[in-house]
Amino acid sequence: MNSTELSTSVQQIFNDNTCYQNPIQAVNQADSITALSVDLYTDSDRFIYELLQNADDSICRADGVKVWIKVFNDELVVAHSGKVFDKKDIIGICNINNGTKKNDLKKTGYKGIGFKSVFGQSNKVVIYTDGEFFRFDSSYNFGWKWEDISQKDWENENNRIFQYPWQIIPIYTESNEIREEVSKFISDIDANVATILKINHIEETIDAICKLSENINMFLFLKNITEINFEDKVITIDRSNIDRIILNKGKESQKEWLLKNINLNVSEDLKKTLLEERHIPPKLLDADFIEMIFAAQIVNNSIVPLEKKDRILYSYLPTGETKYEFPVLVNTNFIMSANRESIHKDSKWNQWLFESISYEVFKWVSELVITEISFESYKLIPEPISYSDDLANSYNIGVKKAKEKIAFLLSRENKLIKVREALIDFTYSSEKNFINEEAIKNFIIKYDSTVTSKFFVKQCSFLSKLKNLGVRSFEWKDFKLFLKSVFFKETHSIQKNMELIKYLKWCCDSEKVKDVTEEYLYNLPFIWDHKNQINYPKQVCFPAAGDDNWDNIENELSFVHKDILVWLLHELEIKIWLENLGVEEKTDITYIKQNILPYASTYIDGNNAISEIQKLFSLYKKGDLKENLIMQLSEIKLMTSKNTLLRASECYLSDFYNPRLKIEKILNEDIFISEEYCYNIQEKKDWRRFFELLGVKDGINPILFNEKESKSMLLTYGVKADFFNTEDMSHTPYITTFYADEFSNIVSLNLINNIENNYKVSFLFWEDCIENNTLSELNKSAIAYWGNYGKAGRIIGDPIANYLPWFIKNIKCIPTLQGKTYVSSEVFLNEKEIKDIAGKYLPVFKGPDLSQDWKAFFKFKTMIDLNDYLNILLQISLDIQEDGMLKNENNERLQAIYTILLDECINWSESDIEKLVFGLKIIDC
């Protein structure tokens, strides 16, 4: 195109775009374009992105496009080496929704409004192309073309300032109108096209350019630009490797990215769905395939996880959409808002793209895992998005489908397998020759009926991630059940057992294996005994010297197998380790550990209830049976005074054993320990201590449920059902109401259910409780858990008032001087002044004097009001002697009440005085 052609084209468009029948058409068009330019493009860097996109789409040579960005005072120049403007290009930037890229899938833009973003930052924009210039200028005098009215009169009549839509009216510009240094710069770099903008806020633009030059990720998905020249640095884009791209920022830094190019098939069914899509451009609707590109940064074949600030969506240039945190950078033809800063969430096209993104990333992982990237590719595995909008839901559908259909996990045999086929061995034992790999597989399959075959994944550092993905795992918590299974026993041998013992010791000593501790091994059956069973450390022992019959299979005790004993003679370190785990030489205590402790809840019956407990007591008296072992026998059953067997923890000391709180005579419960145990009265104190170690109660003590317990379990422990119906048990985070059904830190007291409406027991109960317990243990907050699993309400829970404050507030359990029980809110504090006035006529707490903490706990009444005084007076009037006279003790009480009423009446209201007069009349009657 020669200069005459350019000037002619510009003049023709100028004439067309200033030819309005009336002024209002021009003003409306001008206001619309101003709103489009200013309101849509709020970021000071967005217009630079749009100019870069135009440069990227202007490819005309095989060696790509070079770009230059430079500031001259208040003018910004963005130049490139791409194709010069032709008439269609000029028409394109002077129109809306009619750009030259509208139907070209190979080009990024399609809305025809991208160039308008420059007018949000500049009121004068000059275009250089192939040696000539034209401009868009808000200050240009276009003149007034309507003869029937003057501009001034029109503006007055319409209350509007007249203005042409200068943003679409090109003005041919002579080269001598351009600043000389700008012209020279364009000439020196031999640019084909340049945009020269007189910037309104140059400092903001300079800051935006600096940020752009630092964050070189922004240029990842440009198709054709190979070099961007800033004031102080040059960024080069190396696309020589088909699946990698290298971004160089001068000599300072280099970033290498893996790329995955995908051609997504736009199916006919999808096209039919999209027919009513109002946002979708025809060039996408008519396409059979669209391009999707993933990028993941790598350093020495290690994938670098994306930082949160970098997790943005690209439509060849960065958008403003940062909500969705994908594991890779994603570039494709999203349907964006006009300003390219957000994505249409209700778009069926975008929803299809989001589902495709997660699915295609899984496919990419399956390709990368068998390359030199190897297990690093697992870092890219998509996880479900927690948001609940249409796009997130579509993405999560893709995740679910991919996990079901795509084989992306690498097995030990270097075969790609699906999630449902995979198995993780967190114990690493399946790799050892003393554990049969097939035995573990068969064990897992037995407990997972949905799978018929399993393959172990190759060991890597991402096993926990794979487990969270849904891969079935074999862990140390499963190891106990496996060792007891037929699959293990059928393939095990004594020689393999020696290797197993060595391996478990190594795991226990290793800081890397956190789950295998001495406590864990106490409860793990892993030692081959002389009866050819796999047994627990505390249930096997070493034979005593001189015991020639220990290897008899009929022996009540279990001993370490003889072959292992011989082996241990040469493995003294392992032998000492086993001793620390509880494998001891045979003693009387050995019998307890092997034959009683594991079966404590069923060991005692009606025939041995007295004799076996007496044997244990004898060992305790001799000092052989230590206190810590006795405390482990709390599930053992004891005989009550009524010949019933109860767990020790459920029993209470009968008065015979002098408990701290003697209640046997007033509490009709079958919980008191039989006297038959104590055959020597001199040993009564020792028996008491022995029973206490077993968990037998001798007073009122806290019952603590520190760990999470279900509502149903707490009900079986005696917690009243109404406790779970309080307001703080329900939670409505959004629409659905959830009710708490699990709890921790619940505190109760033994015998608490025996004090409701029981004056005698409640008096002794609270007296003992107050004197022997601290409130810090009784009054702490409980935690209620609610909602769906994995959510905060189920994991962290919410604090609630504990059981005891609820109990005293709702259950009649507080003893009073009236000889009855009341709820705490109805009871008066037992201060002397209150007792002197109230006597037996008001419910005054009967119990010890309370500390401030206990007062705060019970929240008893501390003031007697007018109604209470009238109540006392009425009861006094009724509580008289046979001769009709007041009782002597009430004369002083009566005088004291009248004195108080006279002192207080000066502060009464008229209604209070009327109430008193009326009350006194009733009493006199």
Helices and strands as residue ranges (DSSP letters): H 3-16, H 23-40, H 46-56, E 65-72, E 75-80, H 87-93, G 114-120, E 122-129, E 132-137, H 151-158, G 166-168, E 171-173, G 175-177, H 180-189, E 193-199, H 202-214, G 216-219, E 225-229, E 234-238, E 244-249, E 253-265, H 268-274, H 282-285, E 289-299, E 302-303, G 308-310, E 313-314, E 329-332, H 348-368, G 374-380, H 390-405, E 409-410, E 416-417, G 419-421, E 422-425, G 429-431, H 437-446, E 455-456, H 463-469, E 472-474, H 476-483, H 486-489, H 494-509, H 518-522, E 527-528, E 534-535, G 537-539, E 541-542, H 562-568, H 572-580, E 584-585, H 588-591, I 592-596, G 597-599, H 600-603, H 609-622, H 627-631, E 637-639, E 645-647, G 648-650, G 655-657, G 675-677, G 681-683, H 684-694, E 702-705, E 709-710, H 711-716, G 721-725, G 727-729, E 730-731, E 738-739, E 742-744, E 746-749, G 752-754, H 759-772, H 775-778, E 782-785, H 792-795, E 798-800, H 803-810, E 814-815, E 821-822, G 824-826, H 832-838, H 852-858, H 866-878, H 888-904, G 905-907, H 910-924
